Amino acid sequence: MAGVPEAVVSSAGTGASPGFFARERTIAGPKFNRWLVPPAALAIHLCIGMAYGFSVFWLPMSKLLSTTDAATCANLGFFAALTSTNCNWTVAQVTHIFETFIAVLGISAALWGGWLEHAGPRKAGFVAALCWGGGLIIGGLGVSSHQLWLVFLGCGVLGGVGLGLGYITPVSSLIKWFPDRRGMATGFAIMGFGGGAMIGAPLAAALMKHFADTSAQGVATTLIVMGAIYFIVMAAGALGFRVAPNGWYPRGWTPAAKDAGKTMVTHNHVHLSRAWKTPQFWLLWAVLFLNVTAGISVIAVASPMLQDVFGGKLAGLADAAATLSAAQKAAVVAAAAGLVGLISLFNSLGRLFWASLSDKIGRKNTYFAFFVLGIILYCLLPTWGHLGLAGLFVATVCVILSMYGGGFATIPAYLADLFGTQMVGAIHGRLLTAWSAAGVIGPFLIAAIRQTQLDAGVAKNLVYDNTLYIMAGLLLLGLICNALVRPVKASVFMTDAELARERALQHEDRVTSTAETSARGGFGAVGVLAWLAVGVPFLIGLYIALAKAVALF
C-alpha cells in the first residue's frame, strides 16, 4: 500500500512542500484501488478492538503480589489503591479502566473529530497508534511498578484517546470511497472493532502464560509487548490510507437523482458547527445511546446470567439449582465462556451484515428492525429461562448482540445520509459521546438492578427478568426517537462558498488530481497481501471463538 503512486501536488502558491503526514500527500493517484482502504481501516480497528477483550487482565491484575498484609489491605479504598504498592488491587478496582477508556473514547472523538477532517487519516491514524500502543506500554510499566494510577493514565486515558481517534479515522474516507455502499464500507472497518477481542484476548492469555515466570502473572510484559505490536500494525494501517478526490465515484455508478424518492439521503453537506445543534443529531444520539445501553448491559452480565439462569442444566442436570461437583462446575464455566466467544463472533459479524443490509433497505428501516426485533427478543429471554430452553436463550442473545454491533456500523452511514459526507467523520466523533455515556450507565444500571433484586430475596434464576424488561423499555424509547428522524432543513446546509472554504482547509486545492482520472487502478498483488494481512488474524480469532462455543453444545 505504501508504494502506491500518489496524486501530483501543485507547487503554485504552496510556499513549501507538504510534510509526509499532510492530508494532501494522501490524496489518491490514478493507479490506486479503493479496495485497499478497508484493510487499512481493519488494521487499526482490529487493534483497538482489544478494548472488548480487556477483561482477560482483570483477574491476573488482582494477584500481582504474593505477600500482603491482610489487615491493612482489607479496607483499602479505591483512591488509596491508586498509589499503594503493598496491597493487591481488587477486580472491582481495575475494571474501572474499561469505563475510563470508553468514556475517553467518546470525549476524544468529539474533541478532535474536526481536526481529523483537516489533518487526514494518515496523521490521525498514526497519532492513534502512538496513543493506543503507547498507552498499553505505559500501563505495563504501571503494573510493573504496582502503581494503579499509572495504569489508568496509560491504558485508560492515553489509550482512550487512541481508541477515539482510531475509531473515527477511517469513517470519512470509507464513506467517500464507497458512495454506492456506505453501510458495507463502514461495516468492514467497524467489524474489526467487534472482532479485535477474538484475536487480542487469546493472544494476551498466551503471552501472560509465556511471561508468567519472568513477571508477576505475566501482565506487565504482555501489555508492553502488545502495545508494541499494536503500534506497528496500526501505523502500517495509517500509512496505507488514501483520500478520495472530491467528487470521485466508482466507474459505472451514478448518484441517485434528487427526486428519486430517497428523501433521507441528502446531496448537500452540513458543517459540524451546525450539525450537532439540529434535532436530527440529538435524535440519533438518543438512538445510539439506547441501543448501546441495552446491548452493553447484556455483554456486561452474559456469562453470570447464563450460569445463574440455567445453572446445573448446562452440565446436563435436570435441576438448575442442583449442587455441582467440581467437574460439573467446570462444565458450566466452559459453557459460559462459549457464550462469550459467540457474543464476540456475532458482535463482529453483525456489524458487516446489518450495515450492508442498510444499503438495501435504508438506515432508518434498519434501526426500526433493531428496535422492534430487539423488544421482542428481550421480552422472550425470561421466558426461555423459565422453560429451561438454554439453546434458544443463547441464540436470542447472539441475535441481540449482532444488532448491538450493527448499530455501531450503521450509524456513520445514517449520519452521511442526513448531513452529507464532507464532515461526517467529525459529526460521527461528536455522536460517539452517546457510546461513552452508555458504556458507563449500562453496566452500572444492570448491576444495580441485579443487586436490588438479590437484596429483595429474588431467586438467582429470576433476578434478570425485570432487568430485561427494562431494557426492552429502553428500546421502545429508541424506536420512538428513530421514528421522529426527518431530513434536515435546507437552511443548515453549507453554501457553495462555505463548502469551498472547508475543502480549502483540507488542502485539496493544492492537488492537481481529478475525480475523473484518479483511483482507477487494479487490485493486484498489493491488494491480495493487504487483505491477507488482516484476514488471516481475523480468521484465526474466528476459529478460536467457534472452538470455545463448542462447549455450549
ABEGO torsion letter per residue (X at the ends): XAABBBBBBBABGAGBBBBAABAAAABBBAABBAAAAAAAAAAAAAAAAAAAAAAAAAAAAAAABABBBAAAAAABBAAAAAABAABBBBAAAAAAAAAAAAAAAAAAAAAAAAAAAAAEAAAAAAAAAAAAAAAAAAAAAAAAAGBAAAAAAAAAAAAAAAAAAAAAAAAAAAAAABAABAAAAAAAAAAAAAAAAAAAAAAAAAAAAAAAAABBGGAAAAAAAAAAAAAAAAAAAAAABBBBBBGBBBBGBBBBBAAAGBAABBABBBBAAAAAABAAAAAAAAAAAAAAAAAAAAAAAAAAAAAAAAEAAAAGBABAABBBBAAAAAAAAAAAAAAAAAAAAAAAAAAAAAAAAAAAAEAAAAAAAAAAAAAAAAAAAAAAAAAGBAAAAAAAAAAAAAAAAAAAAAAAAAAAAAAEAAAAAAAAAAAAAAAAAAAAAAAAAAAAAAAAAAAAGBBAAAAAAAAAAAAAAAAAAAAAAAAABBBBBAAABBBAAAAAAAAAAAGAAABABBAAABGABBAEAAAAAAAAAAAAAAAAAAAAAAAAAAAAX
